[in-house]
Amino acid sequence: MRASRNSIARTGAVLIFAAVLPCTSFAQNEEQKHHEMVERGDAAMGFDAARTTHHFLLSESGGSIEASANDPTDVASRDAIRHHMAHIAQKFKAGEFDIPMFVHDQVPPGVPAMKRLKSAISYKYSATSSGARVTISTKNHEALAAIHDFLRFQIEEHQTGDPTEVPRNPSS
């Protein structure tokens, strides 16, 4: 009887280890993928993600991409952000999404429709005190869904913690 209890205990320990090992490997793989994405992002954007903060915000008409230098005296990051965001606004307006496809090593959700519906989408660049913002807007329902898909993907991939639901205007 005692031998079978030890045998059962060993089998249980092996099964627990076998169940935990893939979870650990998955987490390490996800962490590695995120690290690689950040490295590609740093190269594509021209500034260090660790010295900046990104936000991807949804709105009833589309949303916005915002980046700011973490240190208000970091003029180099602020200026690099402004350059990058102005460039992004121009590229997206032309239906070119090579930068997010490179950064994420895939075609982000929403991009095919945003390319196809580029004439129905507006991209407005604006400088902020510590960086810049690109406001994305449309009146086209299909384009709006694509913009929201794209921004939700960015929120998840960049782990920004931004809301993934559109805030409702209290007056509507």
C-alpha positions in Angstrom: 0.0 0.0 0.0 2.8 2.4 0.9 4.6 1.8 -2.4 1.5 2.6 -4.4 1.0 5.9 -2.4 4.6 6.9 -3.2 4.0 5.9 -6.8 0.8 8.0 -6.9 2.6 11.0 -5.2 5.4 10.8 -7.8 3.0 10.5 -10.7 1.0 13.5 -9.3 4.3 15.6 -9.0 5.2 14.7 -12.5 1.8 15.7 -13.8 1.9 19.0 -11.9 5.4 19.7 -13.3 4.3 18.8 -16.8 1.3 21.1 -16.5 3.3 24.1 -15.1 6.3 23.8 -17.5 4.3 24.8 -20.6 2.8 27.8 -18.8 6.3 28.9 -17.8 7.6 28.4 -21.3 4.6 30.3 -22.7 5.1 33.2 -20.4 8.8 33.3 -21.2 8.0 33.2 -24.9 5.4 36.0 -24.6 7.9 38.1 -22.6 10.6 37.5 -25.3 8.1 38.4 -28.1 7.2 41.6 -26.3 10.9 42.5 -25.8 11.6 41.9 -29.5 8.6 44.1 -30.4 9.9 46.9 -28.2 13.3 46.7 -29.8 11.8 46.9 -33.3 9.7 49.8 -32.1 12.7 51.7 -30.8 14.4 51.2 -34.1 11.4 52.2 -36.2 10.3 55.2 -34.0 13.8 56.7 -33.4 13.3 57.0 -29.6 13.6 54.8 -26.6 10.3 53.3 -25.4 11.6 53.1 -21.9 12.0 56.8 -21.7 8.6 57.5 -23.1 4.9 56.7 -22.6 2.5 55.7 -25.3 -1.3 55.8 -25.1 -3.8 54.5 -27.6 -7.2 56.0 -26.9 -10.5 55.1 -28.5 -13.2 57.7 -29.2 -16.7 57.8 -30.7 -15.2 59.2 -34.0 -12.0 57.1 -34.0 -9.2 57.6 -31.4 -5.7 58.8 -30.9 -2.1 57.7 -30.7 -0.2 59.7 -28.1 3.4 59.6 -27.0 5.3 61.7 -24.4 8.7 61.9 -22.9 8.7 60.7 -19.3 11.1 63.4 -18.2 9.9 66.9 -19.1 13.5 68.0 -19.6 14.2 65.2 -22.1 14.1 67.4 -25.2 15.7 64.8 -27.4 12.9 62.3 -26.8 10.2 64.9 -27.1 11.6 66.1 -30.5 12.0 62.5 -31.7 8.4 61.7 -30.7 7.2 64.8 -32.6 9.2 63.8 -35.7 7.9 60.3 -35.6 4.3 61.2 -35.0 4.2 63.7 -37.8 5.7 61.0 -40.1 3.1 58.5 -38.9 0.2 60.9 -39.7 1.5 61.4 -43.2 2.2 57.6 -43.8 -1.2 56.5 -42.4 -3.0 59.2 -44.5 -1.3 57.7 -47.6 -2.5 54.2 -46.5 1.0 53.1 -45.6 1.3 51.0 -42.4 4.8 49.6 -42.9 6.0 50.9 -39.5 3.4 49.1 -37.3 3.7 46.0 -39.5 7.5 46.0 -38.9 7.1 46.8 -35.1 4.6 44.0 -34.6 6.0 41.5 -37.1 2.5 41.1 -38.5 -0.4 43.0 -40.1 -2.3 44.5 -37.2 -6.0 44.1 -37.1 -7.9 46.9 -38.9 -5.0 47.8 -41.2 -6.4 46.2 -44.4 -9.7 48.1 -44.0 -7.8 51.3 -43.0 -5.8 51.1 -46.2 -8.8 50.4 -48.3 -10.8 53.2 -46.7 -8.0 55.7 -46.4 -10.0 58.5 -48.1 -12.7 58.2 -45.4 -10.2 58.6 -42.5 -8.5 61.8 -41.2 -5.2 61.8 -39.4 -4.4 65.0 -37.6 -1.0 65.6 -36.0 -0.6 67.9 -33.0 2.4 68.6 -30.8 1.9 68.4 -27.0 4.1 69.8 -24.3 6.1 66.6 -23.9 5.5 64.9 -27.3 2.8 64.6 -29.8 -0.6 63.1 -30.7 -2.2 61.8 -33.9 -5.9 62.0 -33.8 -7.7 59.6 -36.1 -11.3 60.2 -37.1 -13.9 59.1 -39.5 -17.7 59.1 -40.2 -17.6 55.8 -42.0 -18.8 52.9 -39.8 -16.5 50.3 -41.3 -13.5 52.5 -41.0 -14.4 53.3 -37.4 -14.5 49.6 -36.5 -11.1 49.1 -38.2 -9.6 52.1 -36.3 -10.9 50.6 -33.0 -9.5 47.2 -33.9 -6.2 48.7 -34.7 -6.0 50.8 -31.5 -7.2 47.8 -29.3 -4.4 45.7 -30.8 -1.9 48.5 -30.0 -3.2 48.7 -26.4 -2.7 45.0 -25.9 0.6 44.7 -27.7 2.2 47.7 -26.0 0.6 46.8 -22.7 -0.5 50.4 -22.1 -3.4 49.6 -19.8 -5.6 52.0 -21.8 -9.3 51.4 -21.9 -10.4 49.1 -24.7 -14.0 50.3 -24.8 -15.1 53.6 -26.3 -15.9 56.1 -23.6 -19.5 57.3 -23.9 -20.3 60.9 -24.2 -22.6 61.7 -21.3 -24.6 64.1 -23.5 -25.4 61.4 -26.1 
